[in-house]
Amino acid sequence: MKTFVISPSELSYVCNHCSYIKKNYDIEPDSISAGVTQTLDSFEKKYFMGDVKKIDPNIKSGQVIDPLNISFFSKELKDNKNRAYRIKGKGDAIIKFDDNTNGIIDYKTSKFKDNKNKKYIVEFNKKILEYSPQLHAYSLLYSNLETDEKFLAEHSKAKDENKSESVKKTLKKIRSISINKTSLLGLVFIYPEKVKSSKKFIVDFDHKFEEVELDMKNFKNQLTKYLDILHNKKPPKPSDDCKTCNYFLRAGEIQNEK
């Protein structure tokens, strides 16, 4: 049975049809990552490094550390039906609390200001629910990092003569970021608020921390249902709510018209 490798980010905004095609046939549309988004991500990570109180003064004492901006593999894990899978990804931040527990943080450049618009509040809470699986997946990843030297060598991008040294460096990095017990999951919403200076385009950003309920049992139930879809013999039907599905359906209709 195939061992699927799952990225934490794919567990949000899931389109069952697209996920099936991607995982079983390695087909997905090209995506473009905006340079300004990557730059903002880098600034956010650097800003919140160190004392966790910078994120929120009410969080218990600890230090925010960098997960090194490197994608790591988890060990083979099992879902509720005893099917093997791995997680592969790179998170935004890990917290090393003074009580020897850990936190997982994800930064989101998104509107968050409270207002009286009920629709806005509903949509904001929906975002938190959608991002929750990502955080749980990162918790599983960093508490089960793959340390098998043969596996790491096989997946190293280093030249054959340098693989041994590459594996040693990877193991050292793993020891620095590996976690034991997660006690907090959280999102930090960040968004520009106002222009600070007219001489230069200097913008003030504000942020808001939102704790996400830690419920690993429910997450594993969700993950098992996701793997049910991937292991099916036939792909699910395209989704009406998925822009990618609609794009390809429309492209097919145009091709047929020709």
N, C-alpha and C positions, 0 to 999 in steps of 0.2 A: 504494500500500500504506500502511496506517495506521501512523503513528509513535506507538507507545505511550509514555506517560510513566510511569515506574516510581518508586515510593517505596522507599527502602532498607528500611523497616520491613516492607513486604509480602513481602520475600524470606525472612523467617523465619516459621515455622508456616504454610507455604503450603498452601492448599486449592485444588487446580487448578480445581475447579468454581466456587467463589466468586470466584476471581481472574478467571476467564473472564467470568462474568456482570458483575462490577464493571467490567472494562476494556472490554468490548464493548457493554454496555447501560447502563452508569453506574448500576447498581443495587447497593446494599449496605445492610445493616441499620444503624439508628442506633446510635451508641455513646455511652457516657457516660464522661467523663473525671473522675475524682475530684479535687476541689480539693486535698486533702492531698497527692496524688501530684505534682501540678504544683508545689506549694510545696516539697516535698522535692527535686524536680529542680532548682529554682532555687537552693536552699541548697547542693546538691552541686556545682553548676557554679561558684558563687562560692568555695566552700571550696578547690577544687583549682586555681583560677586562679593563675598565676604560676609559681614554680619547680616543675618537673616532679617533683622529688625528693619532693614531698608525696604523690604517687601511689605511688611506689616508689623507694627510694634506689638501686636497682640500674639504673634507667633512665639512659641517657646524658644529659648536660646539655642543658637546653633550657627553654623557657617554654611554659606552657599558655595558649592564647588562646581567646577566646570567638568562636564562629562567628556571633554576633550574634542568635541566636534568630530567624532569618529563613529562610524557604524560598527556595532558589535553584534555578534550572534549569541543567542542564548543556547544553553544545552537543549537536547531534545526533551520536550515536555509532553505530557499526555492530557488530552481533554477528558470529559466525563465518560466518553465511550472508549477510552484507552487508545485513542489514535494519536500518533506522534505528530508534533509540529515544532517549529522553532520560531522565535521572534528575532527580528533583525532591525536595528534602528539606532538613532542617536537622539537623546533627549536634550532639553534646554538647560536644565539645572537639577542638581541633587543637593539635598540639605543633609549635613551631618549634625544631628542634634547632640546637645551635651549629655542627654540621657542614653546615648548609644543607639538610638533609633534613627530613622531616616525619613526624608520627605522627597517627593517628586514634584517638580514645578515645570509648568509649560507657559511660555509667554505668547500672548495673542494680541496682535495689533488690531484692535476692534473697538467700536463704540461701547461705552459702558455706563455713561452718566444716567443716574436715575431721573425719570420724569413721570408725568402723570398719564402718559400714553399707555394704556393697558396692553395694546398690541406689541409695543416695544418691550415691555416687561416680559411678556410671554415669549417673545423671540430671544431675549437675552437668556432666560432660564433654559430655553431649548438649546442654545449654544453650549451651556454648561453640561447638559446631559449628553450632547453629541461628542464633546471632548473627553468625557469621563472614561470611555474605553481606552483611549490613548494613554492616559495616566496610569491606569491599571496595567496595561501592557508594558509600559516602561518599568513599573515596579517589578513585574515578573522577570523582565530582561535583566535588570541590574542586580537582582538577587539570585540569578541563575546563569551568570555569564559563562560561556564555553571556555574551558581552559585546556581542552585536549590538544596536545601539541601537534599531533598528526592532522587533525581537523584544521587548526589554525594555519599550518603550513600549506595545506591544500587550497585554502582560501586567501592566502597572502598574495599581494600583487608584486612582491619583491622578486627579483631574479633568483633562479634556482640556487646560485651560490650564496645568496644573501638571505635565504628563507629562514635559516636557523637563527640568525641575529634578529630578524624581523619578529619571529615568534617570541623571543626573549623580551623584546621591547613591548610587545603586545601584552604579555603576561604581567609585566611590571605595571603597565597602565591599568590592567584589569584589577590588580590588587589595590590601586589607589582609588578606584571608583565603585568597587563592589559594595553592595549593601546587604544588611542582614534582616532587619525588621522595619517595614514601612509603617509609620504612624500618621503620616499626613500626605494628602494629595491636594494640589492646588493650582489654580490658574491665575496668572497676572495679566489683566487686560490693560493695554497701553494705547493711548490715543492722543493726537495733537490737540491742544486746547486753545492756544492763542499765539499770535506773532508777538515776540518779545521786543524786537528792535526793528526800526524802519531803515537803519543804515545797512544792516545785513539781514538776510532772511533767516533770522533765529526764531525757532519755534519752541514754545513750552509744551512739554508732554506731561500728562497726568497719568496715574495708574491706580488700579483697584485690585485688591486680592480677593479671590473667591475660593473658599475651601470646597473641595469635592468629596462627597461621601465615599469612604473606603469600604467597598463591599466586594471582596474577591470571589465569594461564592456566586453572586449574581453575574459578575464578569465572566467567570468560567462557564456559566450556563449560556451566556451570549456567544462566547467563543465557540462552544460546542455546536450551537445552531449555525454559526458562520461556516464551520468546517463541514456540517451536514450539506450545505449548499455546494461547497467546493468539491466534495467527494461524490456528488450526484453524477449519474451517467449522462444526463442531459442538462444543458444550460437553462437557467430560468428565462422567462420571456423578458424582452427589453422593457424598461420602465418608462412610463409616461412622464415621470418627474425628473428623469436623468437627461441632462443636456447632451451628453455624449451619445446615448442611445438614440435620441431624437435626431442628432446630426447624421448618424450613419443610416438611420431609417430614411431620412429625407434624401440623402445622397443616393441611396438605392432606388428611391422613387424617380429621381431625376435621370438616373442611368437607364431605368426601364422605359422612360418616356422617349429616350433617344432611340 
